[in-house]
Amino acid sequence: MYAKHTFCFADYYDAERIHFGTLRVVNDITIAPGKGLSDHPHSDMELVVLGMKGDLIHRDSLGNETILHEGSVQAISAGTYYTHAETNNSQTESLRILQFWIFPRAQRLQTRYSYRQLVFRENADEVLPLISPDEANDTISIQQDAWMNMLSLCEGNSITYVPHAPDHGVYLHMLSGEIETEGQRLKAEDGIGIWETDSIHIQPIGNAQIVLVEVPMNVYG
């Protein structure tokens, strides 16, 4: 397994990159053929996994067994105690997932699991809602006032994103292409956290694909 960590995780530590508000983890993970993650526990965390390439077998302590295909969205509310394991379903091809951890709005919440199959289309010029607090726009809900969207932007078509609350921040994780936002130019694998603003203007340079995560900036209020 090979992973790129945005925030402190495992052996990676940076005192200036502990978390962004309630966004605790952004991991870009590649799993070799036939390999995976053995059964391990979580608690008091909202876990979101996006399937970017290949098929991932998921098994958990709630009795779920699913295969996450490319374009899948998996959300887990790990309350008091939850365990799961993942395995690459292919014996010949590596797979890639994006993993996001978000602090819940409170501790010891109900444990639950959700899964949805979508299509992540590059160069589609669309905003695809993935996660929300209330299942609006056919999203999966998590137990936090947080939103996640997949942005596929074409050259010349900029967007302006307005946060849902003034005390929220927005984190942009670049998947492909380039953009300009808040006076910064970002390319694939770059990220930026933006807060204390009424709106965020995103201008693609060519075509670009981005995961946008909006979260409260205060953990547990």
C-alpha contacts under 8 A as a table, 3 or more apart, distances in Angstrom:
res1	aa1	res2	aa2	distance
1	M	29	I	7.12
1	M	30	T	5.71
1	M	31	I	4.50
1	M	32	A	5.92
1	M	35	K	7.48
1	M	36	G	7.20
2	Y	29	I	5.80
2	Y	30	T	5.12
2	Y	31	I	6.50
3	A	27	N	6.41
3	A	28	D	5.52
3	A	29	I	4.30
3	A	30	T	6.20
4	K	27	N	5.63
4	K	28	D	5.09
4	K	29	I	6.48
5	H	8	C	6.92
5	H	9	F	6.54
5	H	12	Y	7.33
5	H	25	V	7.56
5	H	26	V	6.16
5	H	27	N	4.75
5	H	28	D	6.68
6	T	17	R	7.40
6	T	25	V	6.92
6	T	26	V	5.38
6	T	27	N	6.36
7	F	12	Y	7.92
7	F	13	Y	7.67
7	F	14	D	7.51
7	F	17	R	4.94
7	F	18	I	5.42
7	F	19	H	5.91
7	F	24	R	6.97
7	F	25	V	5.70
7	F	26	V	6.50
8	C	11	D	7.89
8	C	12	Y	5.36
8	C	13	Y	4.69
8	C	14	D	6.07
8	C	17	R	6.06
8	C	18	I	5.22
8	C	19	H	7.51
8	C	25	V	7.54
9	F	12	Y	5.29
9	F	13	Y	6.69
9	F	25	V	7.43
10	A	13	Y	7.92
13	Y	17	R	7.63
13	Y	18	I	7.81
14	D	17	R	5.21
14	D	18	I	6.77
15	A	18	I	6.12
17	R	20	F	7.67
18	I	24	R	7.10
19	H	22	T	7.01
19	H	23	L	5.80
19	H	24	R	4.55
19	H	25	V	6.87
20	F	23	L	5.07
20	F	24	R	6.43
20	F	171	Y	7.76
20	F	193	G	7.05
20	F	217	M	7.06
21	G	24	R	7.55
21	G	169	G	7.17
21	G	215	V	6.64
21	G	216	P	5.96
21	G	217	M	3.70
21	G	218	N	5.64
21	G	219	V	6.41
22	T	102	I	5.50
22	T	103	F	5.09
22	T	104	P	7.78
22	T	215	V	5.99
22	T	216	P	5.95
22	T	217	M	5.89
22	T	218	N	6.48
22	T	219	V	5.29
23	L	26	V	7.92
23	L	100	F	7.53
23	L	101	W	6.21
23	L	102	I	4.59
23	L	103	F	6.57
23	L	215	V	6.61
24	R	100	F	7.47
24	R	101	W	5.32
24	R	102	I	5.44
24	R	103	F	6.75
25	V	99	Q	7.27
25	V	100	F	5.20
25	V	101	W	4.74
25	V	102	I	7.08
26	V	98	L	7.19
26	V	99	Q	5.69
26	V	100	F	4.74
26	V	101	W	6.85
27	N	98	L	5.77
27	N	99	Q	4.99
27	N	100	F	6.57
28	D	96	R	7.31
28	D	97	I	6.17
28	D	98	L	4.76
28	D	99	Q	6.46
29	I	96	R	5.59
29	I	97	I	5.35
29	I	98	L	6.20
29	I	99	Q	7.47
30	T	94	S	6.65
30	T	95	L	5.60
30	T	96	R	4.48
30	T	97	I	6.63
31	I	35	K	6.30
31	I	36	G	6.24
31	I	88	N	6.53
31	I	94	S	5.58
31	I	95	L	5.37
31	I	96	R	6.43
32	A	35	K	5.45
32	A	36	G	7.55
32	A	88	N	7.06
32	A	93	E	7.02
32	A	94	S	4.56
32	A	95	L	6.76
33	P	88	N	5.89
33	P	89	N	7.48
33	P	90	S	5.43
33	P	91	Q	4.58
33	P	92	T	5.26
33	P	93	E	5.21
33	P	94	S	5.03
33	P	95	L	7.53
34	G	87	T	6.62
34	G	88	N	5.14
34	G	89	N	6.32
34	G	90	S	5.81
34	G	91	Q	4.80
34	G	92	T	7.64
35	K	87	T	5.68
35	K	88	N	5.62
36	G	85	A	7.61
36	G	86	E	5.36
36	G	87	T	4.06
36	G	88	N	5.84
37	L	40	H	7.92
37	L	85	A	5.50
37	L	86	E	5.10
37	L	87	T	6.33
38	S	84	H	7.72
38	S	85	A	5.02
38	S	86	E	6.75
39	D	60	D	8.00
39	D	83	T	6.18
39	D	84	H	5.08
39	D	85	A	4.31
39	D	86	E	7.76
40	H	83	T	5.17
40	H	84	H	5.75
40	H	85	A	6.60
41	P	81	Y	6.80
41	P	82	Y	5.43
41	P	83	T	4.15
41	P	84	H	6.74
42	H	45	M	7.05
42	H	78	A	5.89
42	H	79	G	7.85
42	H	81	Y	6.01
42	H	82	Y	5.29
42	H	83	T	6.18
43	S	78	A	4.85
43	S	79	G	5.02
43	S	80	T	5.18
43	S	81	Y	5.00
43	S	82	Y	6.30
43	S	108	R	7.79
44	D	77	S	7.66
44	D	78	A	5.55
44	D	79	G	4.81
44	D	80	T	6.34
44	D	81	Y	7.98
44	D	103	F	7.02
44	D	104	P	6.60
44	D	106	A	7.89
44	D	107	Q	5.46
44	D	108	R	6.05
44	D	109	L	7.24
45	M	77	S	6.27
45	M	78	A	5.32
45	M	79	G	6.85
45	M	101	W	6.53
45	M	102	I	6.02
45	M	103	F	5.10
45	M	104	P	5.73
46	E	75	A	7.16
46	E	76	I	5.76
46	E	77	S	4.67
46	E	78	A	6.09
46	E	101	W	5.65
46	E	102	I	5.00
46	E	103	F	6.02
46	E	104	P	5.91
46	E	142	I	6.67
46	E	143	Q	7.09
46	E	144	Q	8.00
47	L	74	Q	7.95
47	L	75	A	5.63
47	L	76	I	4.97
47	L	77	S	6.42
47	L	78	A	7.39
47	L	99	Q	7.29
47	L	100	F	5.91
47	L	101	W	4.70
47	L	102	I	6.51
48	V	73	V	7.15
48	V	74	Q	5.58
48	V	75	A	4.51
48	V	76	I	6.44
48	V	99	Q	5.86
48	V	100	F	5.04
48	V	101	W	6.32
49	V	72	S	7.97
49	V	73	V	5.86
49	V	74	Q	5.06
49	V	75	A	6.55
49	V	97	I	6.63
49	V	98	L	5.63
49	V	99	Q	4.61
49	V	100	F	6.33
50	L	71	G	6.79
50	L	72	S	5.73
50	L	73	V	4.85
50	L	74	Q	6.55
50	L	97	I	5.60
50	L	98	L	5.07
50	L	99	Q	6.57
51	G	54	G	7.41
51	G	55	D	7.66
51	G	56	L	7.83
51	G	68	L	6.25
51	G	69	H	5.97
51	G	70	E	4.72
51	G	71	G	5.28
51	G	72	S	4.97
51	G	73	V	6.58
51	G	96	R	6.68
51	G	97	I	4.78
51	G	98	L	6.70
52	M	69	H	7.93
52	M	70	E	4.98
52	M	71	G	6.02
52	M	72	S	7.79
52	M	95	L	7.64
52	M	96	R	5.42
52	M	97	I	5.23
52	M	98	L	7.05
53	K	69	H	7.34
53	K	70	E	4.97
53	K	71	G	7.95
53	K	95	L	5.11
53	K	96	R	4.96
53	K	97	I	6.88
54	G	69	H	6.10
54	G	70	E	5.80
54	G	88	N	7.77
54	G	89	N	7.87
54	G	90	S	7.63
54	G	93	E	7.45
54	G	94	S	6.95
54	G	95	L	4.56
54	G	96	R	6.69
55	D	67	I	6.17
55	D	68	L	5.40
55	D	69	H	4.61
55	D	70	E	6.67
55	D	88	N	6.28
55	D	89	N	5.53
55	D	90	S	7.08
55	D	95	L	6.73
56	L	67	I	5.36
56	L	68	L	4.92
56	L	69	H	6.65
56	L	86	E	6.45
56	L	87	T	5.70
56	L	88	N	4.86
56	L	89	N	5.58
56	L	95	L	7.48
57	I	65	E	7.15
57	I	66	T	5.89
57	I	67	I	4.50
57	I	68	L	6.38
57	I	86	E	5.41
57	I	87	T	5.08
57	I	88	N	6.24
57	I	89	N	5.95
58	H	64	N	7.46
58	H	65	E	5.45
58	H	66	T	5.23
58	H	67	I	6.06
58	H	68	L	7.27
58	H	84	H	7.15
58	H	85	A	5.99
58	H	86	E	4.74
58	H	87	T	6.87
59	R	63	G	7.03
59	R	64	N	5.57
59	R	65	E	4.52
59	R	66	T	6.81
59	R	84	H	5.55
59	R	85	A	5.40
59	R	86	E	6.52
60	D	63	G	5.66
60	D	64	N	5.53
60	D	65	E	6.91
60	D	82	Y	7.56
60	D	83	T	5.64
60	D	84	H	3.99
60	D	85	A	6.35
61	S	64	N	7.33
61	S	82	Y	6.16
61	S	83	T	5.33
61	S	84	H	6.23
62	L	82	Y	7.82
68	L	72	S	5.64
68	L	73	V	7.76
68	L	74	Q	7.82
68	L	117	Q	7.93
69	H	72	S	5.50
69	H	117	Q	7.43
70	E	119	V	7.66
70	E	120	F	7.98
71	G	117	Q	6.06
71	G	118	L	4.98
71	G	119	V	4.82
71	G	120	F	5.28
72	S	115	Y	7.28
72	S	116	R	5.78
72	S	117	Q	4.36
72	S	118	L	5.57
72	S	119	V	7.60
73	V	115	Y	5.74
73	V	116	R	5.25
73	V	117	Q	6.28
73	V	118	L	7.27
73	V	130	L	7.16
74	Q	113	Y	7.66
74	Q	114	S	5.83
74	Q	115	Y	4.45
74	Q	116	R	6.53
75	A	113	Y	5.99
75	A	114	S	5.20
75	A	115	Y	6.35
75	A	140	I	7.06
75	A	141	S	7.82
75	A	142	I	7.03
76	I	111	T	7.48
76	I	112	R	5.88
76	I	113	Y	4.62
76	I	114	S	6.42
76	I	142	I	7.69
77	S	109	L	7.82
77	S	110	Q	7.15
77	S	111	T	5.05
77	S	112	R	5.12
77	S	113	Y	6.42
77	S	142	I	6.71
77	S	143	Q	7.00
78	A	81	Y	6.32
78	A	82	Y	5.53
78	A	109	L	7.80
78	A	110	Q	7.56
78	A	111	T	4.99
78	A	112	R	6.93
79	G	82	Y	6.98
79	G	107	Q	7.10
79	G	108	R	4.92
79	G	109	L	4.81
79	G	110	Q	5.33
79	G	111	T	4.60
80	T	107	Q	7.94
80	T	108	R	4.99
80	T	109	L	6.96
80	T	110	Q	7.59
80	T	111	T	7.20
81	Y	111	T	7.62
82	Y	111	T	7.24
88	N	91	Q	7.62
88	N	94	S	7.38
88	N	95	L	6.66
90	S	93	E	5.67
90	S	94	S	7.35
102	I	144	Q	7.90
103	F	144	Q	7.44
103	F	219	V	6.76
103	F	220	Y	7.71
104	P	107	Q	6.83
104	P	142	I	7.98
104	P	143	Q	5.53
104	P	144	Q	5.03
104	P	220	Y	7.27
105	R	143	Q	6.26
105	R	144	Q	4.92
105	R	145	D	7.40
105	R	219	V	7.49
105	R	220	Y	5.34
105	R	221	G	7.36
106	A	109	L	6.70
106	A	220	Y	5.77
114	S	140	I	6.90
115	Y	140	I	7.63
116	R	140	I	7.57
120	F	150	M	7.55
121	R	124	A	5.68
121	R	152	S	7.03
122	E	125	D	7.97
122	E	152	S	5.71
122	E	208	A	7.65
122	E	209	Q	6.46
123	N	152	S	5.68
123	N	153	L	6.10
123	N	154	C	5.63
123	N	207	N	5.97
123	N	208	A	7.06
123	N	209	Q	7.58
124	A	152	S	5.64
124	A	153	L	6.73
124	A	154	C	7.02
125	D	151	L	7.56
125	D	152	S	4.97
125	D	153	L	4.37
125	D	154	C	5.23
125	D	157	N	7.59
126	E	151	L	6.08
126	E	152	S	5.27
126	E	153	L	6.46
127	V	149	N	6.49
127	V	150	M	5.89
127	V	151	L	4.73
127	V	152	S	6.43
128	L	149	N	5.46
128	L	150	M	4.99
128	L	151	L	6.35
129	P	132	S	7.98
129	P	137	N	6.74
129	P	138	D	7.64
129	P	139	T	6.07
129	P	147	W	7.91
129	P	148	M	6.32
129	P	149	N	4.43
129	P	150	M	6.44
130	L	138	D	7.95
130	L	139	T	5.01
130	L	140	I	6.37
130	L	147	W	7.50
130	L	148	M	5.38
130	L	149	N	5.25
130	L	150	M	7.02
131	I	135	E	7.35
131	I	139	T	5.08
131	I	140	I	4.92
131	I	141	S	5.70
131	I	142	I	7.00
131	I	146	A	7.33
131	I	147	W	5.17
131	I	148	M	4.81
131	I	149	N	7.00
132	S	135	E	5.77
132	S	136	A	6.74
132	S	139	T	6.07
132	S	140	I	6.25
132	S	141	S	4.91
132	S	142	I	6.38
132	S	145	D	7.09
132	S	146	A	5.68
132	S	147	W	4.46
132	S	148	M	6.68
133	P	136	A	7.94
133	P	140	I	7.97
133	P	141	S	4.82
133	P	142	I	5.38
133	P	143	Q	6.25
133	P	144	Q	5.90
133	P	145	D	5.27
133	P	146	A	6.12
133	P	147	W	7.08
134	D	139	T	7.87
134	D	140	I	7.80
134	D	141	S	5.38
134	D	142	I	7.77
135	E	138	D	5.66
135	E	139	T	4.58
135	E	140	I	5.25
135	E	141	S	4.94
136	A	139	T	5.72
142	I	145	D	7.93
142	I	146	A	7.63
145	D	215	V	6.61
145	D	216	P	6.82
146	A	213	V	7.24
146	A	214	E	5.44
146	A	215	V	4.66
146	A	216	P	6.99
147	W	213	V	5.75
147	W	214	E	5.09
147	W	215	V	6.82
148	M	211	V	7.05
148	M	212	L	5.58
148	M	213	V	4.47
148	M	214	E	6.38
149	N	211	V	5.83
149	N	212	L	5.19
149	N	213	V	6.63
150	M	209	Q	7.25
150	M	210	I	5.88
150	M	211	V	4.73
150	M	212	L	6.36
151	L	208	A	7.89
151	L	209	Q	5.53
151	L	210	I	5.00
151	L	211	V	6.15
151	L	212	L	7.12
152	S	207	N	7.60
152	S	208	A	5.96
152	S	209	Q	4.52
152	S	210	I	6.60
153	L	157	N	6.56
153	L	158	S	7.31
153	L	204	P	6.35
153	L	207	N	5.63
153	L	208	A	5.23
153	L	209	Q	6.24
154	C	157	N	5.70
154	C	204	P	6.67
154	C	206	G	6.35
154	C	207	N	4.40
154	C	208	A	6.56
155	E	158	S	7.86
155	E	204	P	5.62
155	E	205	I	5.84
155	E	206	G	4.27
155	E	207	N	5.10
155	E	208	A	7.94
156	G	203	Q	7.51
156	G	204	P	6.79
156	G	205	I	7.61
156	G	206	G	7.51
157	N	203	Q	7.14
157	N	204	P	7.03
158	S	201	H	7.29
158	S	202	I	5.62
158	S	203	Q	4.51
158	S	204	P	6.19
159	I	201	H	5.95
159	I	202	I	5.42
159	I	203	Q	6.79
160	T	199	S	6.47
160	T	200	I	5.42
160	T	201	H	4.33
160	T	202	I	6.13
161	Y	199	S	5.56
161	Y	200	I	5.08
161	Y	201	H	6.42
161	Y	202	I	7.83
162	V	198	D	6.23
162	V	199	S	4.46
162	V	200	I	6.44
163	P	166	P	7.02
163	P	168	H	6.58
163	P	169	G	7.38
163	P	170	V	7.43
163	P	198	D	6.80
163	P	199	S	6.56
163	P	214	E	6.98
164	H	168	H	7.24
165	A	168	H	5.52
166	P	196	E	6.79
166	P	197	T	7.31
166	P	198	D	6.94
167	D	195	W	7.76
167	D	196	E	6.94
167	D	216	P	6.19
167	D	217	M	6.26
167	D	218	N	8.00
168	H	195	W	6.54
168	H	196	E	7.55
168	H	214	E	6.64
168	H	215	V	5.45
168	H	216	P	4.29
168	H	217	M	5.41
169	G	193	G	6.96
169	G	194	I	5.61
169	G	195	W	4.22
169	G	196	E	7.05
169	G	214	E	5.72
169	G	215	V	5.60
169	G	216	P	6.21
169	G	217	M	5.96
170	V	193	G	5.74
170	V	194	I	5.21
170	V	195	W	6.31
170	V	212	L	6.87
170	V	213	V	5.61
170	V	214	E	4.39
170	V	215	V	6.45
171	Y	191	G	7.06
171	Y	192	I	5.68
171	Y	193	G	4.32
171	Y	194	I	6.27
171	Y	212	L	5.85
171	Y	213	V	5.15
171	Y	214	E	6.39
172	L	191	G	5.36
172	L	192	I	5.38
172	L	193	G	6.50
172	L	210	I	6.56
172	L	211	V	5.90
172	L	212	L	4.74
172	L	213	V	6.52
173	H	189	E	6.80
173	H	190	D	6.23
173	H	191	G	4.52
173	H	192	I	6.95
173	H	210	I	5.69
173	H	211	V	5.15
173	H	212	L	6.46
174	M	177	G	7.68
174	M	178	E	7.89
174	M	186	L	7.26
174	M	187	K	6.34
174	M	188	A	4.95
174	M	189	E	5.12
174	M	190	D	5.37
174	M	191	G	5.99
174	M	208	A	7.93
174	M	209	Q	6.47
174	M	210	I	4.65
174	M	211	V	6.52
175	L	188	A	5.08
175	L	189	E	5.85
175	L	208	A	7.54
175	L	209	Q	5.36
175	L	210	I	5.35
175	L	211	V	7.23
176	S	187	K	6.73
176	S	188	A	4.48
176	S	189	E	7.42
176	S	207	N	7.99
176	S	208	A	5.35
176	S	209	Q	5.16
176	S	210	I	7.10
177	G	187	K	5.75
177	G	188	A	5.82
177	G	204	P	7.82
177	G	205	I	7.22
177	G	206	G	6.80
177	G	207	N	5.64
177	G	208	A	4.13
177	G	209	Q	6.51
178	E	185	R	7.01
178	E	186	L	5.48
178	E	187	K	4.35
178	E	188	A	6.74
178	E	204	P	6.01
178	E	205	I	5.22
178	E	206	G	6.88
178	E	207	N	7.16
178	E	208	A	5.70
179	I	185	R	5.70
179	I	186	L	5.38
179	I	187	K	6.69
179	I	202	I	6.61
179	I	203	Q	5.39
179	I	204	P	4.20
179	I	205	I	5.19
179	I	208	A	6.87
180	E	183	G	6.55
180	E	184	Q	5.49
180	E	185	R	4.43
180	E	186	L	6.33
180	E	202	I	6.03
180	E	203	Q	5.12
180	E	204	P	6.39
180	E	205	I	7.20
181	T	184	Q	5.30
181	T	185	R	6.55
181	T	186	L	7.91
181	T	200	I	7.23
181	T	201	H	5.88
181	T	202	I	4.98
181	T	203	Q	6.43
182	E	200	I	7.21
182	E	201	H	7.10
186	L	190	D	5.76
186	L	191	G	7.19
187	K	190	D	5.61
194	I	197	T	7.51
197	T	200	I	7.27
204	P	207	N	6.10
204	P	208	A	5.99
205	I	208	A	7.29
216	P	219	V	7.27
218	N	221	G	5.23
